[in-house]
Amino acid sequence: MTQEQTKDYARRISQANRTELTVIVYDITLQHLSDCNAAFEKRDLEGFRHSIKQAQRFLCELMSTLDLKYPLAVSLLRLYEFAQRIIVHCDVAGTTDNLEVATRILSRLKDSFDSIKSQDTEGPVMENTEPVYAGLTYGKGTLNETDIRSDNRGFFA
């Protein structure tokens, strides 16, 4: 994952409600699985292992947020565990043979959460975050990026 992607995820997280956070965790997990495939094709074993471990971390995060008193959460846990077993097998075997199965499962679940995020009317989970205003303008022969942030942040003594 690139620095720019990390910054984009951090910005999205700061503005997200609970359902959007779940979608973001799915996005990050899927990005790490994609990075894992790319590293495997390049024969970059260290990058492969790093990406697969990161995907496991974020999948564990999805598992830990489930409220298991609901039957739907138990079903989700079973799907997460199945995807986790596939990822662990790929890590141990050093291959990406069934990684597309885990990717397909997580992608479909992400699409499901993505379709219901508009129904979540709660505000952002993180409070007191800086609003982000960004835009692009065209200059003569260039493209200018504008990022407006407040310089007045933090505690005053």
Backbone as JSON, one array per atom type, in Angstrom:
{
  "sequence": "MTQEQTKDYARRISQANRTELTVIVYDITLQHLSDCNAAFEKRDLEGFRHSIKQAQRFLCELMSTLDLKYPLAVSLLRLYEFAQRIIVHCDVAGTTDNLEVATRILSRLKDSFDSIKSQDTEGPVMENTEPVYAGLTYGKGTLNETDIRSDNRGFFA",
  "N": [[0.85, -1.17, 0.0], [0.57, 2.19, -0.84], [1.94, 5.37, 0.3], [0.25, 7.46, -0.34], [-2.22, 6.16, -0.6], [-2.52, 5.32, 2.04], [-2.77, 7.8, 3.35], [-5.15, 8.65, 2.18], [-6.96, 6.71, 3.15], [-6.76, 7.32, 5.89], [-7.87, 9.9, 5.91], [-10.47, 9.3, 5.04], [-11.31, 7.65, 7.16], [-11.38, 9.45, 9.28], [-13.66, 10.9, 8.75], [-15.77, 9.12, 8.72], [-18.78, 7.21, 9.45], [-20.05, 4.44, 11.46], [-20.81, 2.29, 9.7], [-19.55, 3.07, 7.33], [-16.92, 2.9, 8.21], [-16.63, 0.15, 8.43], [-16.79, -0.56, 5.72], [-14.46, 0.71, 4.85], [-12.51, -0.78, 6.2], [-12.87, -3.23, 4.91], [-12.08, -2.38, 2.32], [-9.36, -1.81, 2.79], [-8.41, -4.34, 3.54], [-8.9, -5.79, 1.17], [-7.21, -4.36, -0.52], [-4.71, -5.04, 0.54], [-4.73, -7.77, -0.04], [-4.68, -7.64, -2.81], [-2.19, -6.4, -3.13], [-0.67, -8.47, -2.18], [-0.98, -10.43, -4.18], [0.28, -9.04, -6.29], [2.9, -8.8, -5.3], [3.58, -11.49, -5.19], [3.6, -12.18, -7.9], [5.79, -10.69, -8.69], [7.74, -12.07, -7.49], [8.5, -11.3, -4.96], [9.09, -12.2, -2.0], [9.22, -11.18, 0.62], [7.56, -8.9, 0.5], [5.2, -10.2, -0.2], [4.7, -11.76, 2.13], [4.45, -9.69, 4.01], [2.18, -8.27, 3.07], [0.23, -10.26, 3.21], [0.14, -10.75, 5.94], [-0.77, -8.28, 6.84], [-3.32, -8.26, 5.66], [-4.45, -10.34, 7.12], [-4.45, -9.17, 9.66], [-6.33, -7.07, 9.37], [-8.59, -8.54, 8.7], [-8.94, -9.93, 11.07], [-9.63, -7.76, 12.63], [-12.16, -7.17, 11.56], [-13.48, -9.48, 12.42], [-13.34, -9.19, 15.2], [-15.07, -7.12, 15.76], [-17.63, -8.02, 15.65], [-20.89, -8.56, 16.98], [-21.81, -11.17, 18.6], [-24.28, -12.02, 19.53], [-26.23, -11.92, 17.71], [-27.71, -13.76, 15.04], [-26.91, -13.23, 12.38], [-24.38, -12.13, 12.7], [-22.96, -14.35, 13.56], [-23.02, -15.89, 11.26], [-21.54, -14.21, 9.57], [-19.11, -14.35, 10.92], [-18.39, -17.01, 10.42], [-17.93, -16.9, 7.66], [-15.79, -15.07, 7.63], [-13.91, -16.57, 9.06], [-13.52, -18.69, 7.28], [-12.39, -17.34, 5.09], [-10.11, -16.46, 6.4], [-8.81, -18.9, 6.94], [-8.14, -19.66, 4.33], [-6.36, -17.58, 3.66], [-4.34, -17.98, 5.57], [-3.49, -20.52, 4.78], [-2.44, -19.9, 2.25], [-0.34, -18.27, 3.07], [1.28, -20.04, 4.56], [1.83, -22.02, 2.63], [3.02, -20.48, 0.73], [1.86, -19.5, -1.62], [-0.59, -18.3, -4.01], [-2.88, -19.65, -4.62], [-5.71, -20.12, -3.83], [-6.44, -17.59, -3.17], [-8.04, -15.82, -4.57], [-10.58, -16.72, -4.02], [-11.04, -16.01, -1.33], [-10.81, -13.27, -1.71], [-13.01, -12.78, -3.37], [-15.15, -13.45, -1.65], [-14.85, -11.53, 0.42], [-15.09, -9.23, -1.09], [-17.74, -9.32, -1.99], [-19.07, -9.14, 0.46], [-18.22, -6.6, 1.24], [-19.44, -5.05, -0.76], [-22.08, -5.43, 0.02], [-22.2, -4.11, 2.53], [-21.52, -1.62, 1.6], [-23.75, -0.94, 0.11], [-25.66, -0.46, 2.07], [-24.71, 1.63, 3.56], [-25.65, 4.21, 3.21], [-27.99, 4.27, 4.61], [-27.27, 4.49, 7.23], [-27.53, 6.85, 9.52], [-26.08, 8.02, 11.5], [-23.6, 10.22, 12.86], [-20.1, 11.02, 12.15], [-17.73, 8.72, 13.57], [-15.39, 9.55, 14.79], [-14.83, 12.38, 16.69], [-14.4, 15.97, 16.76], [-12.64, 16.29, 14.63], [-10.68, 17.56, 11.96], [-12.29, 19.29, 9.36], [-12.15, 18.38, 5.93], [-11.32, 20.0, 3.03], [-10.91, 19.87, -0.3], [-9.68, 20.3, -3.63], [-9.42, 20.49, -7.23], [-7.95, 22.65, -9.58], [-7.67, 24.16, -12.78], [-4.79, 25.34, -14.24], [-2.76, 27.42, -16.39], [-1.71, 25.22, -18.54], [-1.23, 23.48, -16.45], [-2.24, 21.47, -13.62], [-3.67, 22.32, -10.69], [-3.61, 21.56, -7.26], [-5.66, 22.07, -4.5], [-5.71, 22.35, -1.03], [-7.39, 22.86, 1.81], [-6.83, 23.59, 5.06], [-7.21, 23.95, 8.59], [-5.17, 26.12, 10.47], [-5.38, 26.56, 13.07], [-5.32, 24.61, 15.43], [-5.46, 22.28, 18.15], [-4.33, 22.56, 21.61], [-4.44, 25.47, 23.66], [-2.21, 27.31, 25.66]],
  "CA": [[0.0, 0.0, 0.0], [1.39, 3.38, -0.97], [1.73, 6.43, 1.28], [-0.93, 8.22, -0.76], [-3.39, 5.37, -0.24], [-2.63, 5.37, 3.49], [-3.32, 9.12, 3.7], [-6.55, 8.67, 1.75], [-7.72, 5.92, 4.12], [-6.8, 8.09, 7.14], [-8.86, 10.97, 5.72], [-11.8, 8.68, 5.01], [-11.62, 7.17, 8.5], [-11.7, 10.59, 10.15], [-14.98, 11.44, 8.39], [-16.7, 8.01, 8.51], [-19.61, 6.66, 10.5], [-19.72, 3.03, 11.73], [-20.93, 1.45, 8.51], [-18.48, 3.47, 6.41], [-15.67, 2.34, 8.75], [-16.6, -1.26, 8.04], [-16.46, -0.57, 4.29], [-13.06, 1.09, 4.73], [-11.7, -1.94, 6.62], [-12.93, -4.15, 3.77], [-11.23, -1.82, 1.26], [-7.95, -1.98, 3.17], [-8.12, -5.77, 3.47], [-8.83, -6.16, -0.24], [-6.0, -3.75, -1.07], [-3.58, -5.86, 0.95], [-4.77, -9.02, -0.81], [-4.22, -7.29, -4.15], [-0.74, -6.21, -3.0], [-0.1, -9.81, -2.01], [-0.9, -11.02, -5.52], [1.3, -8.32, -7.06], [4.22, -9.18, -4.78], [3.83, -12.88, -5.58], [3.97, -12.17, -9.32], [7.14, -10.12, -8.8], [8.63, -12.96, -6.73], [8.92, -10.55, -3.78], [8.6, -13.0, -0.88], [9.04, -10.33, 1.8], [6.35, -8.11, 0.25], [4.1, -11.16, -0.15], [4.44, -12.07, 3.54], [3.97, -8.47, 4.69], [0.81, -7.99, 2.63], [-0.68, -11.29, 3.7], [0.0, -10.52, 7.39], [-1.63, -7.11, 7.0], [-4.68, -8.69, 5.34], [-4.91, -11.12, 8.27], [-4.72, -8.22, 10.76], [-7.58, -6.36, 9.14], [-9.66, -9.52, 8.78], [-9.15, -10.13, 12.51], [-10.37, -6.57, 13.1], [-13.56, -7.38, 11.2], [-14.02, -10.53, 13.3], [-13.44, -8.73, 16.59], [-16.13, -6.12, 15.92], [-18.94, -8.65, 15.54], [-21.67, -8.79, 18.19], [-22.22, -12.54, 18.31], [-25.61, -12.38, 20.02], [-27.12, -11.92, 16.55], [-27.4, -14.87, 14.12], [-26.2, -12.73, 11.21], [-22.98, -11.97, 13.08], [-22.37, -15.69, 13.59], [-22.82, -16.26, 9.85], [-20.4, -13.43, 9.09], [-17.9, -14.91, 11.53], [-18.03, -18.23, 9.69], [-17.34, -16.48, 6.38], [-14.48, -14.5, 7.93], [-13.0, -17.67, 9.43], [-13.2, -19.42, 6.06], [-11.43, -16.5, 4.36], [-8.87, -16.47, 7.19], [-8.13, -20.19, 6.69], [-7.56, -19.59, 2.98], [-5.21, -16.68, 3.71], [-3.28, -18.66, 6.33], [-2.96, -21.59, 3.92], [-1.59, -19.25, 1.24], [0.86, -17.8, 3.76], [2.12, -21.2, 4.91], [2.25, -22.7, 1.41], [3.75, -19.55, -0.12], [1.2, -19.5, -2.91], [-1.84, -17.52, -4.08], [-3.81, -20.53, -5.33], [-7.12, -19.88, -3.54], [-6.61, -16.24, -2.64], [-9.14, -15.16, -5.25], [-11.82, -17.12, -3.34], [-11.16, -15.1, -0.18], [-11.04, -11.93, -2.25], [-14.39, -12.73, -3.87], [-16.04, -13.44, -0.49], [-14.75, -10.24, 1.09], [-15.58, -8.2, -2.01], [-19.2, -9.35, -1.96], [-19.5, -8.6, 1.75], [-17.97, -5.15, 1.18], [-20.51, -4.48, -1.59], [-23.31, -5.44, 0.83], [-22.11, -3.01, 3.49], [-21.49, -0.39, 0.82], [-25.12, -0.62, -0.33], [-26.49, -0.02, 3.2], [-24.08, 2.71, 4.33], [-26.45, 5.44, 3.11], [-29.06, 4.18, 5.6], [-26.7, 4.8, 8.53], [-27.64, 8.3, 9.65], [-25.24, 8.51, 12.59], [-22.5, 11.08, 12.44], [-18.78, 10.39, 12.16], [-17.32, 8.1, 14.82], [-14.37, 10.42, 15.37], [-15.3, 13.74, 16.91], [-13.38, 17.02, 16.8], [-11.65, 16.14, 13.56], [-10.6, 18.69, 11.05], [-12.96, 19.06, 8.08], [-11.22, 18.38, 4.8], [-11.8, 20.61, 1.79], [-9.86, 19.73, -1.31], [-10.19, 20.44, -4.98], [-8.46, 20.67, -8.32], [-8.22, 23.74, -10.5], [-6.83, 24.12, -13.97], [-3.96, 26.51, -14.52], [-2.29, 27.43, -17.77], [-0.83, 24.08, -18.8], [-1.0, 22.7, -15.23], [-3.38, 21.11, -12.79], [-3.31, 22.76, -9.34], [-4.36, 20.93, -6.19], [-5.87, 22.96, -3.36], [-6.05, 21.63, 0.19], [-7.63, 23.88, 2.81], [-6.83, 23.05, 6.42], [-7.14, 24.97, 9.63], [-3.9, 26.2, 11.2], [-5.73, 26.81, 14.46], [-5.7, 23.32, 16.01], [-4.75, 21.88, 19.36], [-4.59, 23.22, 22.89], [-3.78, 26.75, 23.91], [-1.77, 27.44, 27.05]],
  "C": [[0.9, 1.24, 0.0], [1.05, 4.4, 0.12], [0.47, 7.23, 0.95], [-2.21, 7.47, -0.4], [-3.61, 5.4, 1.27], [-3.22, 6.7, 3.95], [-4.79, 9.21, 3.33], [-7.42, 7.89, 2.72], [-7.83, 6.66, 5.45], [-7.82, 9.22, 7.05], [-10.27, 10.41, 5.74], [-12.24, 8.23, 6.39], [-12.05, 8.33, 9.4], [-13.09, 11.15, 9.9], [-16.09, 10.38, 8.4], [-17.56, 7.7, 9.73], [-19.31, 5.16, 10.62], [-19.77, 2.15, 10.49], [-19.84, 1.79, 7.49], [-17.13, 2.95, 6.89], [-15.53, 0.87, 8.37], [-16.22, -1.4, 6.57], [-14.99, -0.25, 4.09], [-12.15, -0.07, 5.14], [-11.72, -3.01, 5.53], [-12.02, -3.67, 2.64], [-9.75, -2.06, 1.55], [-7.55, -3.45, 3.07], [-7.97, -6.22, 2.02], [-7.61, -5.57, -0.92], [-4.77, -4.57, -0.7], [-3.56, -7.2, 0.21], [-4.31, -8.78, -2.24], [-2.7, -7.08, -4.16], [-0.02, -7.54, -2.86], [0.05, -10.51, -3.35], [0.19, -10.37, -6.36], [2.7, -8.69, -6.61], [4.57, -10.61, -5.18], [4.26, -12.96, -7.04], [5.37, -11.63, -9.54], [8.19, -10.98, -8.1], [9.25, -12.24, -5.52], [8.34, -11.24, -2.55], [8.34, -12.15, 0.36], [7.78, -9.47, 1.66], [5.1, -8.97, 0.32], [3.71, -11.44, 1.3], [3.89, -10.86, 4.29], [2.51, -8.19, 4.34], [-0.17, -9.01, 3.17], [-0.9, -11.15, 5.21], [-0.91, -9.32, 7.65], [-3.09, -7.46, 6.7], [-5.26, -9.48, 6.51], [-5.27, -10.19, 9.43], [-6.07, -7.53, 10.58], [-8.78, -7.31, 9.13], [-9.97, -9.85, 10.24], [-9.9, -8.95, 13.12], [-11.85, -6.7, 12.76], [-14.21, -8.42, 12.11], [-14.25, -10.01, 14.71], [-14.56, -7.73, 16.81], [-17.53, -6.72, 15.86], [-19.59, -8.79, 16.92], [-22.36, -10.14, 18.0], [-23.56, -12.95, 18.91], [-26.64, -12.39, 18.88], [-26.73, -13.04, 15.59], [-26.63, -14.42, 12.87], [-24.71, -12.58, 11.5], [-22.27, -13.32, 13.12], [-22.1, -16.17, 12.16], [-21.64, -15.5, 9.25], [-19.09, -13.97, 9.65], [-17.45, -16.17, 10.8], [-17.39, -17.9, 8.34], [-15.94, -15.9, 6.59], [-13.47, -15.59, 8.27], [-12.59, -18.48, 8.2], [-12.17, -18.64, 5.24], [-10.08, -16.5, 5.08], [-8.1, -17.77, 6.97], [-7.47, -20.21, 5.32], [-6.29, -18.74, 3.0], [-4.05, -17.32, 4.46], [-2.66, -19.77, 5.5], [-2.04, -21.0, 2.85], [-0.29, -18.77, 1.85], [1.81, -18.96, 4.03], [2.67, -21.87, 3.65], [3.07, -21.79, 0.5], [3.18, -19.48, -1.52], [-0.05, -18.63, -2.86], [-2.96, -18.33, -4.74], [-5.28, -20.2, -5.08], [-7.4, -18.48, -3.02], [-7.76, -15.5, -3.31], [-10.49, -15.54, -4.64], [-12.07, -16.21, -2.14], [-11.46, -13.69, -0.64], [-12.48, -11.77, -2.72], [-15.39, -12.66, -2.71], [-16.05, -12.06, 0.16], [-15.27, -9.1, 0.21], [-17.1, -8.16, -2.01], [-19.74, -8.8, -0.64], [-19.32, -7.08, 1.79], [-19.07, -4.46, 0.38], [-21.83, -4.42, -0.82], [-23.31, -4.29, 1.82], [-22.13, -1.66, 2.77], [-22.9, 0.04, 0.41], [-25.99, -0.12, 0.82], [-25.89, 1.17, 3.95], [-24.87, 4.01, 4.26], [-27.6, 5.44, 4.11], [-28.58, 4.5, 7.01], [-26.64, 6.32, 8.68], [-26.83, 8.87, 10.81], [-24.12, 9.37, 12.02], [-21.18, 10.32, 12.46], [-18.43, 9.84, 13.54], [-16.31, 8.98, 15.54], [-14.94, 11.84, 15.5], [-14.11, 14.7, 16.94], [-12.28, 16.81, 15.77], [-11.74, 17.34, 12.63], [-11.38, 18.38, 9.78], [-11.96, 19.19, 6.94], [-11.92, 18.97, 3.59], [-10.67, 20.52, 0.79], [-10.49, 19.87, -2.69], [-9.07, 20.6, -5.98], [-8.9, 21.85, -9.17], [-7.25, 23.64, -11.66], [-6.09, 25.45, -14.09], [-3.53, 26.45, -15.97], [-1.28, 26.3, -17.96], [-0.56, 23.22, -17.58], [-2.31, 22.38, -14.55], [-2.97, 21.42, -11.36], [-4.21, 22.08, -8.32], [-4.45, 21.89, -5.02], [-6.34, 22.13, -2.18], [-6.18, 22.67, 1.29], [-7.74, 23.21, 4.17], [-6.73, 24.2, 7.41], [-5.77, 24.93, 10.3], [-4.15, 26.35, 12.69], [-6.24, 25.52, 15.1], [-4.93, 23.1, 17.28], [-5.14, 22.68, 20.58], [-3.85, 24.54, 22.97], [-3.4, 26.82, 25.38], [-1.65, 28.9, 27.42]]
}
